[in-house]
Amino acid sequence: MVNYLCVRQRLLFRITLIIFLVKIQTFFFNYYLLNNFSKEKMFAQQKTKMTEDRKYFENLVDKILSSNPSFITSYHINLEYKDVGDKEISDLGSAFSKCQNLQILSLNLNLFEQQIKSWMKLRSQGLLSFCFALEHLNNLIDFTLKLSSNNIGYENIERLGSVLASFKQLQKLHLDLSSNNIGNLGAYSLASSLKNMCSLTDLKLNLRQNFIGVKGMNQIFANSFQISTLSLIFSNNEVEKYGEPNLGIGLENCRKLINLNLEFTNNSIDDSNASSLSSSLKNIPNLQRLSLNLSSNSISGEGCQIIGESLVSCNKTSELALYLNSNRIKEQGASSLGKALGNCPNLLSLTIHLNFCEIKVQGATNLCNSIIGFHNLKILALSFSLGAKDKNELKNIQLKIKKMKRLVLKKLIF
């Protein structure tokens, strides 16, 4: 009887084991089939998208050529994330070269990261041909070109710069070259082209994540002397990594500036370069609107104080936005900033973001008390990241701010 039970248990164990192994085998087999099917489906979708994109491109070029190009004065094209290669880009350039009277051109050729590896070699020659074709657009006055994440490098930037310099009537230029690895050499080429664009008054450059150092940035500043509206985005370029001082030298040449937007987020900027940059603002006599984004850097309370004191000299500035999130501002920096801004009586609009700056209730209170003295202020946006206890202590200050007579728009986040 005992032997019978042992044999039966062994048999049941073997049957259970076989069933378990069969299930595992079935699972992996199904996974293999599903995975292969998913890959085949993905490849099929990519192939279909590529075919559709190129068909769209062909129709676009045909449309330009068939609509009497000499009568076209304005064109806006969004080819963002389209799977196109050298031939398509070259054909587009050839089509635009026949639009002799084109005055306004907006072209979006941004890629996303997954496309970079597969297209960066194809795009290089196509973009070069495209740049050659654009040289014929002598009447262009407004040009927007977005080439983010195309990895076009220094050589194509140099060629693009020479083409831009040939646009003698160009008044407005918006150029997105973010994530293209152009480095300081590319920045020098762009700066050189700006020097020859005598009619340019409105410039927006997005040079985020391009390994540009202080020297490249300063060269662009120095050659923007004729600009009245300037927006420069230099985020994620790791300024301090290259150990170069005197950020902002060259801004003092931009004496025609009225509107200025500068973004330097995530650049490891310390007090020295923050001081140099803000001090350059003193020499811009007619600056009316200023937006300065120095978030996610290494600025201390002392650096914040210097920034505030420099802004006092901008006595014609009526709209000011300061973004200093994620710095080591602390109590001293917030208090000093408020004290300095108290000497800016002409401010009509004020935005200050000091989130994650180790500021507690006393620093926030001192800053807010200074702002309460702004009798002409109409628009106010304040943002701190404080604990629940500190927020309760600031309720009286918030009430005082809300009672400011001239304020028509206020946003307080404590």
C-alpha positions as CSV (number, residue, x, y, z in Angstrom):
1,M,0.0,0.0,0.0
2,V,2.8,2.3,0.9
3,N,4.7,1.6,-2.3
4,Y,1.5,2.2,-4.3
5,L,1.1,5.7,-2.7
6,C,4.7,6.5,-3.4
7,V,4.4,5.5,-7.0
8,R,1.2,7.5,-7.3
9,Q,2.8,10.7,-5.8
10,R,5.8,10.4,-8.1
11,L,3.5,10.0,-11.1
12,L,1.4,13.1,-10.0
13,F,4.6,15.1,-9.5
14,R,5.9,14.2,-13.0
15,I,2.5,15.0,-14.6
16,T,2.5,18.4,-12.8
17,L,6.0,19.1,-13.8
18,I,5.3,18.2,-17.5
19,I,2.2,20.5,-17.5
20,F,4.3,23.3,-15.9
21,L,7.0,23.0,-18.5
22,V,4.5,22.9,-21.3
23,K,2.9,26.1,-20.0
24,I,6.3,27.8,-19.9
25,Q,7.1,26.7,-23.4
26,T,3.7,27.9,-24.6
27,F,4.3,31.3,-22.9
28,F,7.7,31.9,-24.5
29,F,6.5,30.7,-27.9
30,N,3.5,33.1,-27.7
31,Y,5.8,35.9,-26.5
32,Y,8.2,35.2,-29.4
33,L,5.3,35.3,-31.9
34,L,3.8,38.4,-30.4
35,N,7.2,40.2,-30.3
36,N,8.0,39.4,-33.9
37,F,4.5,40.4,-34.9
38,S,4.9,43.7,-33.0
39,K,8.2,44.4,-34.7
40,E,6.8,43.5,-38.1
41,K,3.8,45.8,-37.4
42,M,6.1,48.6,-36.2
43,F,8.3,48.3,-39.3
44,A,5.2,48.2,-41.5
45,Q,3.9,51.4,-39.8
46,Q,7.2,53.1,-40.2
47,K,7.3,52.2,-43.9
48,T,3.7,53.4,-44.4
49,K,4.5,56.7,-42.6
50,M,7.7,57.2,-44.7
51,T,5.7,56.6,-47.9
52,E,2.9,59.0,-46.8
53,D,5.4,61.6,-45.7
54,R,7.3,61.5,-48.9
55,K,4.1,61.6,-50.9
56,Y,3.0,64.6,-48.9
57,F,6.3,66.2,-49.7
58,E,6.0,65.6,-53.4
59,N,2.6,67.1,-53.4
60,L,3.9,70.1,-51.5
61,V,6.7,70.8,-53.9
62,D,4.3,70.4,-56.9
63,K,1.8,72.8,-55.3
64,I,4.5,75.5,-54.9
65,L,5.7,75.1,-58.5
66,S,2.2,74.9,-60.0
67,S,0.9,78.0,-58.2
68,N,3.1,80.5,-60.1
69,P,6.0,80.9,-57.6
70,S,6.7,84.5,-58.6
71,F,3.3,85.5,-57.0
72,I,4.0,83.9,-53.7
73,T,4.8,86.4,-51.0
74,S,4.2,84.3,-47.8
75,Y,4.5,80.6,-47.0
76,H,4.2,78.6,-43.8
77,I,5.2,74.9,-43.8
78,N,5.2,72.5,-40.8
79,L,7.2,69.4,-41.6
80,E,8.0,68.5,-37.9
81,Y,8.8,64.9,-37.4
82,K,8.3,64.1,-41.0
83,D,10.5,61.2,-42.4
84,V,12.2,63.0,-45.3
85,G,15.7,62.7,-46.7
86,D,18.2,64.6,-48.7
87,K,16.3,64.5,-52.0
88,E,13.1,65.9,-50.4
89,I,14.9,68.8,-48.6
90,S,16.9,69.6,-51.8
91,D,13.7,69.6,-53.9
92,L,12.0,71.9,-51.4
93,G,14.9,74.4,-51.6
94,S,14.8,74.3,-55.4
95,A,11.1,75.1,-55.3
96,F,11.6,78.0,-53.0
97,S,14.4,79.4,-55.1
98,K,11.8,80.2,-57.8
99,C,9.8,82.3,-55.3
100,Q,11.7,85.5,-56.1
101,N,9.1,87.8,-54.3
102,L,8.8,85.7,-51.1
103,Q,8.8,88.0,-48.1
104,I,7.6,85.8,-45.2
105,L,8.8,82.2,-44.9
106,S,8.2,79.9,-41.9
107,L,9.6,76.3,-42.1
108,N,9.6,73.7,-39.4
109,L,12.0,70.8,-39.9
110,N,12.3,69.7,-36.3
111,L,13.1,66.0,-35.6
112,F,12.6,64.0,-32.4
113,E,15.3,61.9,-30.8
114,Q,14.3,58.6,-32.3
115,Q,14.8,60.0,-35.8
116,I,18.3,61.5,-35.2
117,K,20.3,58.3,-35.6
118,S,18.5,57.2,-38.8
119,W,18.4,60.6,-40.5
120,M,21.4,62.7,-39.3
121,K,23.6,61.4,-42.2
122,L,20.9,62.0,-44.8
123,R,20.0,65.4,-43.6
124,S,23.5,66.9,-43.9
125,Q,23.8,67.1,-47.7
126,G,20.1,67.9,-48.1
127,L,20.4,70.9,-45.7
128,L,23.5,72.1,-47.5
129,S,21.6,72.1,-50.9
130,F,18.6,73.8,-49.2
131,C,20.9,76.6,-47.9
132,F,22.3,77.2,-51.4
133,A,18.8,77.5,-52.8
134,L,17.7,80.0,-50.2
135,E,20.3,82.5,-51.4
136,H,18.0,83.6,-54.2
137,L,15.3,85.0,-51.8
138,N,16.5,88.6,-51.8
139,N,13.2,90.1,-50.7
140,L,12.8,88.1,-47.5
141,I,11.9,90.2,-44.5
142,D,10.6,87.6,-42.1
143,F,12.2,84.2,-41.7
144,T,11.4,81.4,-39.2
145,L,13.5,78.2,-39.5
146,K,13.2,75.3,-37.0
147,L,15.9,72.7,-37.3
148,S,15.9,71.2,-33.8
149,S,17.7,67.9,-33.3
150,N,19.0,67.6,-36.8
151,N,22.6,67.2,-35.7
152,I,23.7,69.5,-38.6
153,G,27.0,70.4,-37.0
154,Y,29.4,73.3,-37.6
155,E,29.8,73.0,-41.4
156,N,26.1,73.4,-42.2
157,I,25.8,76.2,-39.6
158,E,28.6,78.0,-41.3
159,R,26.8,77.7,-44.7
160,L,23.5,78.7,-43.2
161,G,25.2,81.7,-41.6
162,S,26.5,82.9,-44.9
163,V,23.0,82.5,-46.5
164,L,21.5,84.5,-43.7
165,A,24.0,87.3,-44.2
166,S,22.9,87.6,-47.8
167,F,19.4,88.6,-46.7
168,K,20.0,92.3,-46.7
169,Q,16.3,93.2,-46.2
170,L,15.6,90.7,-43.4
171,Q,14.0,92.4,-40.4
172,K,12.8,89.4,-38.3
173,L,14.6,86.1,-37.8
174,H,13.5,83.3,-35.6
175,L,16.0,80.4,-35.6
176,D,15.7,77.1,-33.6
177,L,18.9,75.2,-33.7
178,S,18.6,73.4,-30.4
179,S,20.3,70.0,-29.9
180,N,22.6,70.3,-33.0
181,N,26.1,70.1,-31.5
182,I,27.3,73.3,-33.1
183,G,29.7,74.3,-30.4
184,N,31.5,77.6,-30.1
185,L,32.6,77.5,-33.8
186,G,28.9,77.4,-34.8
187,A,28.1,80.3,-32.5
188,Y,31.0,82.3,-34.0
189,S,29.6,81.6,-37.5
190,L,26.1,82.8,-36.5
191,A,27.5,85.9,-34.8
192,S,29.5,86.7,-38.0
193,S,26.3,86.6,-40.1
194,L,24.4,88.8,-37.6
195,K,27.1,91.5,-38.1
196,N,26.2,91.8,-41.8
197,M,22.4,91.8,-41.3
198,C,21.9,95.6,-41.2
199,S,18.1,95.6,-41.4
200,L,17.5,93.0,-38.6
201,T,15.6,94.3,-35.6
202,D,13.9,91.2,-34.2
203,L,16.0,88.2,-33.4
204,K,15.1,84.9,-31.6
205,L,17.8,82.2,-31.3
206,N,17.2,78.9,-29.6
207,L,20.6,77.4,-29.0
208,R,19.7,75.0,-26.2
209,Q,22.0,72.0,-25.7
210,N,24.7,72.8,-28.2
211,F,28.0,72.7,-26.1
212,I,28.4,76.5,-26.4
213,G,30.7,78.2,-24.0
214,V,30.8,81.8,-22.7
215,K,33.0,83.0,-25.6
216,G,30.5,81.8,-28.2
217,M,27.6,83.4,-26.3
218,N,29.4,86.7,-25.9
219,Q,30.2,86.8,-29.6
220,I,26.5,86.6,-30.4
221,F,25.8,89.4,-27.9
222,A,28.4,91.6,-29.4
223,N,27.1,91.3,-32.9
224,S,23.4,91.9,-32.0
225,F,24.1,95.7,-31.7
226,Q,21.3,96.6,-34.2
227,I,18.6,94.5,-32.5
228,S,15.6,96.1,-30.6
229,T,13.8,92.8,-29.7
230,L,16.2,90.0,-28.7
231,S,15.4,86.5,-27.4
232,L,18.3,84.1,-26.7
233,I,17.9,80.6,-25.3
234,F,21.2,79.2,-24.1
235,S,19.8,76.5,-21.6
236,N,21.7,73.3,-21.0
237,N,25.1,74.4,-22.4
238,E,27.0,74.0,-19.1
239,V,28.7,77.3,-19.1
240,E,30.9,76.6,-16.0
241,K,32.1,73.3,-17.5
242,Y,34.5,75.3,-19.8
243,G,35.7,77.6,-17.0
244,E,35.1,80.8,-18.9
245,P,34.3,84.0,-17.0
246,N,32.7,87.3,-18.0
247,L,29.3,86.0,-19.3
248,G,27.4,88.8,-21.0
249,I,30.2,90.9,-22.2
250,G,29.0,92.2,-25.5
251,L,25.5,93.0,-24.3
252,E,26.7,96.5,-23.5
253,N,26.9,97.0,-27.3
254,C,23.2,96.3,-27.7
255,R,22.2,99.9,-26.9
256,K,19.1,99.7,-29.2
257,L,17.5,96.9,-27.1
258,I,13.9,97.5,-26.0
259,N,12.8,93.9,-25.4
260,L,15.2,91.3,-24.0
261,N,14.6,87.7,-23.1
262,L,17.5,85.6,-21.8
263,E,17.3,81.9,-20.8
264,F,20.3,80.3,-19.1
265,T,18.7,77.4,-17.2
266,N,20.8,74.5,-16.1
267,N,24.3,75.9,-16.9
268,S,26.0,75.7,-13.5
269,I,26.3,79.5,-13.6
270,D,28.0,80.8,-10.4
271,D,27.9,84.3,-8.7
272,S,30.7,85.6,-10.9
273,N,29.1,85.0,-14.2
274,A,25.6,86.0,-12.9
275,S,27.2,89.2,-11.7
276,S,28.9,89.8,-15.1
277,L,25.7,89.1,-17.0
278,S,23.5,91.4,-14.9
279,S,26.1,94.2,-14.8
280,S,26.0,94.3,-18.6
281,L,22.3,95.2,-18.4
282,K,23.3,98.6,-16.9
283,N,24.5,99.8,-20.2
284,I,21.3,99.3,-22.1
285,P,19.6,102.7,-21.8
286,N,16.2,102.1,-23.3
287,L,15.4,98.6,-22.1
288,Q,11.6,98.4,-21.3
289,R,10.9,94.7,-21.0
290,L,13.3,92.2,-19.5
291,S,12.9,88.5,-18.8
292,L,15.9,86.7,-17.2
293,N,15.8,83.0,-16.5
294,L,18.7,81.7,-14.4
295,S,16.9,78.7,-12.9
296,S,18.8,75.5,-11.9
297,N,22.2,77.1,-11.5
298,S,24.7,77.8,-8.7
299,I,23.7,81.3,-7.7
300,S,23.9,82.2,-4.0
301,G,22.2,85.0,-2.0
302,E,25.2,87.3,-2.8
303,G,24.7,86.7,-6.5
304,C,21.0,87.4,-6.2
305,Q,21.8,90.6,-4.4
306,I,24.1,91.7,-7.3
307,I,21.4,90.9,-9.8
308,G,18.9,93.0,-8.0
309,E,21.3,96.0,-7.6
310,S,22.1,95.8,-11.3
311,L,18.5,96.0,-12.3
312,V,18.1,99.3,-10.4
313,S,20.1,101.0,-13.3
314,C,17.4,99.8,-15.8
315,N,15.3,102.8,-14.9
316,K,13.1,102.6,-18.0
317,T,12.2,99.0,-17.5
318,S,8.4,98.6,-16.9
319,E,8.1,94.8,-17.3
320,L,10.4,92.6,-15.4
321,A,10.4,88.8,-15.0
322,L,13.0,86.9,-12.9
323,Y,13.2,83.2,-12.8
324,L,15.7,82.0,-10.2
325,N,14.2,78.6,-9.2
326,S,16.5,75.9,-7.8
327,N,19.4,78.2,-6.7
328,R,21.0,78.7,-3.3
329,I,19.3,82.1,-2.8
330,K,18.2,81.6,0.9
331,E,17.0,84.3,3.2
332,Q,19.7,86.8,2.5
333,G,19.2,86.7,-1.3
334,A,15.4,87.1,-1.1
335,S,15.7,90.0,1.3
336,S,18.4,91.8,-0.7
337,L,16.5,91.3,-4.0
338,G,13.4,92.9,-2.5
339,K,15.4,95.8,-1.1
340,A,17.1,96.4,-4.5
341,L,13.8,96.2,-6.5
342,G,12.4,98.8,-4.1
343,N,14.4,101.3,-6.1
344,C,12.6,100.4,-9.3
345,P,9.6,102.7,-9.1
346,N,8.6,102.5,-12.8
347,L,7.7,98.8,-12.8
348,L,4.2,98.1,-14.0
349,S,4.6,94.3,-14.3
350,L,6.7,92.1,-12.0
351,T,7.2,88.3,-12.1
352,I,9.5,86.6,-9.6
353,H,9.9,82.8,-9.3
354,L,12.0,81.6,-6.3
355,N,10.9,78.0,-5.9
356,F,13.3,75.5,-4.3
357,C,15.7,78.3,-3.2
358,E,15.9,77.4,0.5
359,I,13.9,80.5,1.3
360,K,11.9,80.6,4.6
361,V,9.2,82.9,5.9
362,Q,11.5,85.8,6.9
363,G,13.1,86.1,3.4
364,A,9.7,85.9,1.7
365,T,8.2,88.4,4.1
366,N,11.0,91.0,3.4
367,L,10.6,90.6,-0.3
368,C,6.8,90.9,-0.2
369,N,7.1,94.0,2.0
370,S,9.3,95.7,-0.6
371,I,6.8,94.9,-3.3
372,I,3.9,96.4,-1.3
373,G,5.7,99.7,-1.8
374,F,5.3,99.6,-5.6
375,H,2.5,102.0,-6.1
376,N,2.4,101.8,-9.9
377,L,2.4,98.0,-10.2
378,K,-0.5,96.6,-12.2
379,I,0.6,92.9,-12.8
380,L,2.2,90.8,-10.1
381,A,3.2,87.1,-10.1
382,L,5.1,85.7,-7.1
383,S,6.1,82.1,-6.6
384,F,7.8,80.5,-3.5
385,S,8.0,76.9,-2.3
386,L,7.3,77.2,1.4
387,G,6.2,74.7,4.1
388,A,2.7,74.7,5.5
389,K,3.7,76.5,8.7
390,D,5.5,79.3,6.7
391,K,2.5,79.7,4.5
392,N,0.2,80.4,7.4
393,E,2.6,83.1,8.7
394,L,2.4,84.8,5.3
395,K,-1.4,85.2,5.2
396,N,-1.3,88.8,6.4
397,I,1.3,89.7,3.7
398,Q,-0.9,88.1,1.1
399,L,-3.9,90.2,2.2
400,K,-1.8,93.4,2.0
401,I,-0.7,92.5,-1.5
402,K,-4.2,91.8,-2.6
403,K,-5.3,95.2,-1.4
404,M,-2.7,97.0,-3.6
405,K,-5.0,99.5,-5.4
406,R,-3.6,99.5,-8.9
407,L,-3.2,95.7,-9.2
408,V,-5.4,94.3,-11.9
409,L,-3.8,90.8,-12.2
410,K,-2.1,88.9,-9.4
411,K,-0.9,85.3,-9.0
412,L,0.6,84.4,-5.6
413,I,1.9,80.9,-5.1
414,F,3.5,80.3,-1.6
